[in-house]
Every structure is written in structure tokens, then in C-alpha cells.
């Protein structure tokens, strides 16, 4: 990759890191190119862009964007799922977790959840929860609280909402009560498939080589 192209990739990554407060990082070592393509397609449907770039460039971009906390997660072959502003983190986490379990090679390292650094355990816990709209629907039937409290939870950060609902659901289950299921909603018409990712988001030659020769990529971490 030419120096000018590397600089362009770093600038694009830095811009994404500046504009995204929720992302998830994984070690893709061992995935084949068809598996990476399938994962990228599923993540796009969930509202996340899956980016594979050499660690040296990712680290430069993180430093340039001031996202130094992400540096803790960049070691070895690294891929980042950047979430769109209106996407559901639970849905993205579920796709990553299902891929990790299906192929037993993808390793979830952690990420940023609304700007806060989280580990792999929290991403996997998020993957086990229903989508955010279902959680909020369950809130109506599962939480007995004054209206002002309920309204506050609707506008609370996702991490707080997940914690409250998770605790309340466990409490109801311990009491032998069932959590009411939300009424099924009409599914929206699927949007037109997005255009192919930019060149910087496609697995580079270095990334493909890392899949076959992980030890060489490790030197970049």
C-alpha cells in the first residue's frame, strides 16, 4: 500500500472513531474470506460497518482521533464493527456472538458502548438480551413504577436501561412470575441494499495474509 493510500485510510478511520461512540472489536484470525464477507453482510443488516485494517494504521487513526481507550483492544488481527447512530447494539453484538460460537475462531475483545470502554463479557451479555425496542416494550409490563420514573428510563442510556430491565426480569423470574411478551409489530419493508463498502473497509491484502499467517500480523499489534 502506497504512503498516500495509507494516509487516506488513517484519516477515514480517524473520522469514524471521532463520530462513533459505539463500536465493537474482534479478532478475526481464522475466518476465511467467504466467512468475513458473510459476517460483513450480516453486520450491515444490523446497522454496523465491519472494517479490517492493519493494526499499525488503526493505532495511528485512534491516536489521531483521540480515541486512546480503543488502543487497549487492538492486538493481533483486528476488525472493528462501527455502529450507525440509529442501530441497535444488541443486534450487532448478537451477530458477532453467533459468528464466534458458530466458527469457534472469532474472538470478541470488547468495544465502546456509548463512549465507555467495555470488555468482551459485557458485549456477550448484551448479545443475550432482546433488541432495544423489545426491552422497552417489556418495560411497560415488567416494571411497576411511577410514570415519571418510566419516562426517565425510556430516555436513559442503553447501559442503564439494560441493567434495570435485566435486574427486574430476574426478580420476576425468582418470584415465579412470567415477563409479558410484547405485541408483535408489523415488520418494515427492507431498505434497498447499501452499496459496497469503500476500499478501506474491504479486507486488505495484509488482512487476507493475516488470516493465513496470523503470526506475521501479530507483529503489528
N, C-alpha and C positions, 0 to 999 in steps of 0.2 A: 504494500500500500504506500502510495506516494505521500510525502510530508504534507502537501496541501490537502490531500484527501483525509489524512489523519486529523488535521486541524479542523476540518469541516465536521467530521464525526464527533470530535470532542465538543465542539460548540453546540451541536444538536443535542447531545446527551446532557450537557450542562443546562441548556434551556429547559429540557424536560424535567431535570431534577429541581430547577428553580420553580417550575409551575405545577409540580405534582407533590401533594402532601401524603399520598398513599401509594405505596409500591410494595412488591414482594420479590424477594431474591431467592434464587435456587441454583444449585449445582446441577448442570445438565449432563455431566460426564456419563457416558454410557448410552445415551439416547442416540438412535440412528437419525439420519436426516429426515426420512419419512415420518418418524415419531415426533421430531421437532416441528415439522410442518403441521402435523395434526394438532399438536399442542398449541401452536400459534393460532390456528383457525378457531379452536375452542375458546381460547382466551379472548380473541377478537369478539366472538359472540357474547362473551360475558362482560365486555367493556374494558379490556386491557390490551395493551400493545406489548408483545413479547420481543425483547431486544437482546441479541447476543453480540457482544463486542469484546475485544481483548481487554484483559484486566488493566493493563497499563493505561489504555485510553479511558477506561471507565473511572479509574482513580484520578486521572488528570481532570476529567469532567466534574467529579464530585468535589475536588478541591476548588476548581474554578467557580462552581455554583455555591460553595459554602456549605455543602451537604456532607460535612465530615463524618457524621454519625454513620452514614452508609458504608464508609470505609471498613468498618468492623465486619461487614458481611461479604466483602469482596476478597475471596481467597480461592484459588483454583478456578476451573472453568465456571464462569458466572453468567447467568441470564437474569434479566430484570423484567418483571411484568409491571408496566406503568399503567395505573388505573385512570380512566377518564373521570371527570368531576362528578358525573351523574351515575357512575357504575356502582354495582353492589360488591363490596369487598368480600362478603360471604360467598358469593357465587364464584369469584375469581379464586379464592382460597380453596373452594371445593374442587375446581378443575385441577389445580396444582396437586392437591392431596390425592385425588383419584388417579392422576398420572403417576405419582410417586408409588402408590400402592399397586397399580397395575403392572408397572415395569420394574419396580424394585431397584431403580438406579437413580432416578431424580431425587435430589435431597433438598428439602426446603430449609433455608437458613434463617429466614426471618424477613423483616422489612420495616417499612414505616406505615403506621396507622394513624391518619390524621396528624402527621408530623412527629409522632412519638415512635422511637425505636422499639421494636418488639422482636421476640425470638421465635423460633420455629414452633414452640409449644402453643403460643397464642395464635399463630396462623392456623395450626391444625385444629385448635378449639373453635376458631371462627368458622372453619370448614364444616364442622359438625352441626352448626346452627342453621335454621331455616333462613331464607332470604330476608332482607330488612323489612320488606313490606309485609311478609308473613309474621315476623316478630311483632310489628306494630299492631297487626290485627289481633294477635294473641294477647297483646297488652290490654285490649279493651275488655276481654273476658277473664283474664287471669289476674289482673291487678285491681284490688279494691282500694281506692284512694280518692281523695277529693279531686274534683275536676281540675283545679289549678295544678295539682301535682302531676296528673296525667298529661296535661298540656305541656308541662315542663319537660317531661320525659320524651315527648314527641320531638322536641327541638334540641334535645341533649345530644352530645357527641355520640357516635356509634358505640364507642367502647363503653361508655356509661350505660347506654341503653341495653347493650348485650349483657353486662354484669347484672343489672337489676332484673331483667327478664329471666336470665339463667337461674338466679337465686330463687325467684318467685316460683318458677316452674318446678324446681327441685322440692321446694316447700310443699307445693300442692301434691306432688307425687308421693312424698313421705306421708302426707295426710290421707292418702288413698283416693284423692280426687283426680279427675282427668282434666287435662288442659283442653279447652274448646278449640276445635279446628275452625279456621276462618272459612267464610263462604268462598267458593271458587269464583274467580274473576274471569271475565272474558279475556282471552289472550289477544294481545295486539297483533296486528299484521306485521310480519317480519320486515325489517327495513331492507333496503337494497344492499347487497353485499358490498363492504367497503373495498376501495381499491387496494391493490397490493401495497405492501409496506415499502417504505423508502429503502434505498440500497443499504443505508446504515443499519437497518433493522433486520436485514437478511443475514443469516449466518455467514460470516466472512470466511475466507479461505483459512484464516488462522483458527476460527471456531470449529470448522469442519475437521481440521487437522487435530484440534484438541480432543475431539470425540474419539479419534482413532489413536492419538498419542497423548493421553492425559498428563503424563509426567512432564512433557515439554511445556504445556500450558501452565502447569503449576508454578513454573519459574516466574510467570508474570504476576502471580498473586501476592 
